[in-house]
Amino acid sequence: MSTPAELRARREALAAQRSSGVARVSYDGKTVDYRSVAEIDRAIEALEREIAAAEGRRMVRQIRVTTAKGL
């Protein structure tokens, strides 16, 4: 299993490539080609879950919905 520092480096490489619009990421002498930005986003989310698990914390996601009739 990778260390949290290695996982963070991979996540940063993905985030940098996502913002540049390039679908090819290289880190530690390895190259990965992605088909779409959505695929890069899923990989980033997976790395965030791995980082949280390696650090012993849980990923908390909350969705709050508020409504009003507008009266």
Sequence and secondary structure as in RCSB ss.txt:
>XXXX:A:sequence
MSTPAELRARREALAAQRSSGVARVSYDGKTVDYRSVAEIDRAIEALEREIAAAEGRRMVRQIRVTTAKGL
>XXXX:A:secstr
   HHHHHHHHHHHHHHHHHT  EEEETTEEEE S HHHHHHHHHHHHHHHHHHTT               
